Amino acid sequence: MISLKYYGHSCFQLTQERISLLFDPFLSDNPFKIATPSEIECTHILVSHGHFDHLGDAVQIAKRTGATIISTAEIAGMCAEQGCQAHKMHIGGKHTFEFGYVRVTPAFHGAGAPGGHACGFIVNFFGKTFYHTGDTGIFGDMQLLGRLESIDCALLPIGDNFTMGPDDAVEAAGMLKPKLVIPMHYNTWPLIAQDPYAFKAKTESVYNIPVQVIAPGETFSF
């Protein structure tokens, strides 16, 4: 069984037995306060970009656990310089790991690191395909990504202002055609306050794609 735990904002943990992937580990300063960095055990950490609410506690967790940080060359290199095990990738690249593979996707957002790019990740995890978009606006090549990969679960930001808002995220779901959508990057602060159930209703009505709203601290199983 694969479990997906939500820590709020864009931080998720994907686990099957001893392998555990942590995405965008914003924990210490996360208003939801679900866990502290010292409580997290993982084998890999995927960082979509260098902003404080995504790089977060990655270095601290990686140094304590020995987890491998997977990110763009700039972010992974920066983490390696701080003593972390890191695997450098870049947009359009794909690499096989013990759990499956990671494809690095574009994300239309700031990099948070000099010379870098923000990204997302399509992860094949023990046969299930998850797409963590990172912080992004909607872009037309989401349709291509949906054709290249049979996405079981898409994690889409709906907060607006810094990323897609709910209406654009509905259209993104329509292009990606995943089997399931889980909203993220909303309600962390008043500026990105949204109603995930309104997003769920519209996505299911327009595209007949199921949406699962997960509260911070909850775990969903596949």
Secondary structure by P-SEA (a helix, b strand, c coil): cbbbbbccccbbbbbcccbbbbcccccccccccccccccccccbbbbcccccccccaaaaaaaaccbbbbccaaaaaaaaaaccbbbbbcccbbbbccccbbbbbbbccccccccccccccccccccbbbbcccccccccaaaaaaaacccccccccccccccccaaaaaaaaaaacccbbbbccccccccccccaaaaaaaaaaaccbbbbbbcccccccc
